[in-house]
Amino acid sequence: MNATMPLEKKVHYPVMLDQVLSIISPQHGGTFIDCTFGQGGYSKAILKYPKTKVFALDRDKLVEKYAISLSKKFPKRFSFVRDKFSNLNKNINPNLNPKAIILDLGLSSLQLLDTERGFSFNSKNSLSMEMGINKCSAYDVVNNIDKKILANIIKVLGEEKDGKKIANKIEICRKKKPIKTSKELAQIIKIAKKNYINFKKNPATKTFQAIRIFVNRELTELILVLIEASKLLSEGGILIVVSFHSLEDKIVKSFFNFHSNLKGNSSRYLPVKENINELFKLTSKKPLTPNEKEIENNINSRSAKLRYGVRTNKSFLYSKEFEKKFKNFLKIEETRL
């Protein structure tokens, strides 16, 4: 593929589309919410079926042109709002009764391939990593945040054991001059990890993940949207989440396990108790994953995990027990510069 090909001309593959469509059955009609519109892969596939409607959200202003195009094609069946998905219930009528709510987490190919935004290791432009509607940029974090806090961000949100070493190297470099581009940052991280060889991935991968997650408050956003989606769905409604890294999947897995028929007892010797938080019926605790053919066609899908649940008739009952499991993530993302 030509590296200079415009972003809108590059082939876009909605991850695990066949599995998603199989679960939500759009051929029978219904209203669907696409919480991560991107280039509109899921929305377009759903709208091919005549008795469907789609409400889509995305925080990224660059996707608006794709939404406008789809609105012109389906003016009565498609609508879009630019907002973070944590604000789902502020933008959707509570009486909508959606058949399914779909979340495709993480970076979109549109964001990753845009060298202007700093998500790529080789980006020579501004160190941004902003998905949209942000309070800070990666530049702010890398150049201004306290070294100890930066080390913790890298260690926890990036699951990077060398967080302290990397933060120390960043501190040394930023004292000499501001770190302005992603390429500079990637090189600094590579030097900090120079004693490690034979990397299967770029040595900056985990640090970039950590900074991106912090800048966009991705884990807080995820926890909030899982709660909001559970409130919005009626009995029989489906919540689908496609995640791409272990922190996302850990949250999604924990949420479904805690709020489903598969929540286990604290002891196998105790009698089975009814789960008062049983908001979803699950068919399995294990996620669905892409098949070999999809991975061959779209290498970015290789780490995807799809989990879904079907809403029960129980009223939403908020419990802080779930949130407490991830209070460390929430606390880190609340840090102010």
Buried (B, 14 or more C-beta within 10 A) or exposed (E): EEEEEEBEEEEBBBBBBEBBBEBBEBEEEBBBBBBBBBBBBBBBBBBEBEEBBBBBBBBBEBBBEBBEEBBEEBEEBBBBBBBBBBBBBEBBEEEBBBBBBBBBBBBBBBBBBBBEBBBBBEBEBBBBBBBBEBEBBBBBBBBEBEBEBBBBBBBBBBBBEBBBBBBBBBBEBBEEEEBBBBBBBBBBBBEBBEEEEEEEEBBBBBBBBBBBBBBBBBBBBBBBBBBBBBEBBEEEBBBBBBBBBEBBBBBBBBBBBBBBBBBEEEEEEEEEEEBEBBBBBBEEEEBBBBEEEBBEEBEBBBBBBBBBBBBBEBEBEEEEEBBEBBEEBBEBBEBEE
